[in-house]
């Protein structure tokens, strides 16, 4: 793991735009794994712990997690200008591509190959999310709750949402509240 002294800062709002645009364009099916790799491993703008911290805050805010992360990260370095540059990088070109693909899909929706391709992309996206989760497991050792309670909450969440098909909002409110209480109790 790299130390904080080896981290570097983005040099300009333009660099923020370019990097966030590049990671957004690589993230078919989900940008999170690409964002972690790009911001932590390639650019060295964040440590894994810092990435998890920003992502955690982004997850409790309304809107897409990585979009929230890009706004917070851009704001950290260049204020409103940086937040808008990172957001534009995340959204501008991908939005144009999605609109064009949606129009194309409207013409090809009944083609069996298209259905197969979409199923394949879904499997790849799930694999990327699992890969990112496994990479971020190392950050649990610095979590105030400790590794075991974190893994228990993760398993309970997986069972509740994936197995029992409970609505995510209730699982987040229930298990999220319990995990916050557990962390608060351990810190105190």
N, C-alpha and C positions, 0 to 999 in steps of 0.2 A: 504494500500500500504506500502511495506517495505521501509525503508529509506536506503540510500547508506551505512550507517554504518553497516547494517545487511547483506550486500552482502559479498560473499566470492569469492576468486579467485581459478581457477583450480590449483591443486598442481603439475601437471606434464603434459608433452605432451601425455603420455600414458593415463592419465585421460581424456584429450581432445578426444583422439581416441575412448576410450570406450563410453563416453557419446554421441558423435556425431554418432558413429556406432549404439548405442541403439536407438537413436531417428530416425535415417534413417531407421532402420528395423521396426519401428512401423508405419512409415508414408506411408502406401499404399494409393495411390491416391493423395499424397501431404504431404510434411514434415512440412510445415509452422505451422499448428496448434500444432503439436507435439513439434517442436522446441521452440515455444513460451512457452508452458507448461513446458518443460524440463529446458530450460535456465533461465526462469524467476521464475517459481513457485517451481520447485523441487531443482535444483542446486543452485538457488539464485545467479547466476553469473551476471545477468543483471536486471535492473529495467524494467518495461514496456516501459518507455520513451527511455531508452537506446536500448532496443530491436527494437522499432519502428525506431529509428535513424539509427541503423545498417541495418535494413531491407530496409529503404528508400534508403540508399546509394547502397545497393545490387541490388535494382530494376533498378537503372539507369545505372548500369554496364552491359556489355554483359554477358550472361550466366544465369544459374538458380539462382534465388534470394537467396535461402537458402544455396546453395553452396558458393556463394559470401560472405554471412554472416559468414559461417564457416571459410573461409579463413581470413577474417578481424578479427574475434574474436580470432582465433588461433595465428595470427600475433601479436595481442595486448599483449598477455601474454608470448609467447615464440618465437617471431620472425618467421623466415622462418620455423624452426623446428615445431613450434606450428601450423602454417598455413598448413603445409604438413600433420601433424598428424590429424588435424580436417578434412581436405579434404579427407584423406584416410579413416577416420571413416565414412564420409558421402558416399563415393563412392565404396570402395573395395568390401565388402560383398554384398551390394545391386546390384552391377554390375554383379557379378557371378550369383546371384539369377535371375536377369532379363534375362540374356543370357539363363539360363536353362528354365525359364518359356516361353521365346520366342520359343525355340525349341519344348517345349511341346505344346504350342498354335498352332504351325504349324501342329501338328498331330490332334488337337482337334477343329480346327477353325469352322468346320461345325456342331458341336454338339449344339443343341438349349440351353441346360443347361449352356453352356459356355457363350453364348450371354446374357442370363438372369443374370448370375453372374456378368458379366462386366457392365451391366446397373445398377445393384444394387450397385456395387462399385463406380460407377460414382456419384450416388445420395449421398452416404455416404461422398465421397470426397468433394462434394459441400457443404454439411452440416457442415463439419469440417472447411472449409474456412469461411463460414458465422459465425460460432461460434467464430473463432479467430478474425474476424473483429469486432464483437460485444464486445469482451473482450478488444480490443485495442481502442475502442471509448473513453475511459476515458482519453487517452493521448491527445485528441483534445483540452482539456481545457488549456494545456500549449503550444499549437501551436500558433505561432505569428499571423497567419491569424484569429484565433478565431474559435469557434465551427461551427457557421452558414456558413461562407464561405467554410469551409472544407466539410461540409455536402452537400452544393450546388454543389461543384466540384465533389464529390463522386456520387451524383445523376445524374449529367450531364454525367459523364463517364459511369455509368451503362446504361443510356438511349442510349448514342451514340453507345456503343459496344454491349450491350445485346439486345436493342430494334431496333435500326436502322441498326445494323450490319456493322457499319463503321469499316474500318481497324484500328487495335489497334495502329499501328505506327503513323497514322495521329491524332488520338485522344490524344495520349501521347504528340506528338509534339504540338498540338493546345492547349488542356486544360492544359497540363503540363506546357507549356510556360506561359499561363495566370495565373496559380496558383503560379508559381515562381515569376512572376511580382507582383502579389497581395501580396505575403509574403514580397518581397523586399520593396514594397511601405509601408506596415504596419510597418516594422522594422525601416525604415527610418523615 
